[in-house]
Amino acid sequence: MNSKNIFDQFSSITDFRQSGKIKHPLVNIITITLCATLCGADDWDSIEDYGHAKFEWLSSFLDMSSGVPSHDTISRVFSLLDPVEFQEKFILWVQKNCTDTHP
């Protein structure tokens, strides 16, 4: 996958949650967390606050019909992610976005 966008890079990450209990798409939680962290959020509460503050913008490219995930949900989801898989996807995303394209 050659896409530089967050959604494309993280949409294939393994979701370990019970399928019948999923309210928020995994890619939403990851995208909100990455955007919030890049903007200075440094804890789960701040990430949730960012989601509320940027709800309209996030809704322009994510399905936010279930609203903003709570800080508890965000924390729980990240505790379930395979850290190696997440790191690999994150590094690829950063590399694709930080590669010098000038000759």
Residue pairs with C-beta under 8 A, 6 or more apart in sequence:
1 8
1 9
1 12
2 96
3 9
3 96
4 93
4 96
4 97
6 27
6 30
6 31
6 34
6 35
6 93
7 27
7 31
7 61
7 62
9 89
9 92
9 93
9 96
10 26
10 27
10 30
10 31
10 89
10 93
11 27
12 89
13 26
13 27
13 30
13 81
13 85
13 86
13 89
14 81
14 82
14 85
15 22
15 26
16 80
16 81
16 82
17 26
17 77
17 80
23 66
23 69
23 73
24 66
24 69
24 73
25 62
25 63
26 77
27 62
28 58
28 62
28 63
28 64
28 69
29 69
29 73
29 74
29 77
29 78
31 58
31 62
32 47
32 50
32 51
32 58
32 62
32 68
32 69
32 74
33 47
33 74
33 78
34 90
35 50
35 54
35 58
36 46
36 47
36 50
36 51
37 47
39 50
40 46
41 47
41 49
41 50
43 71
44 71
44 72
44 74
44 75
45 71
47 71
47 74
48 68
48 69
48 70
48 71
48 74
51 58
51 68
51 69
52 68
55 64
55 68
58 64
69 77
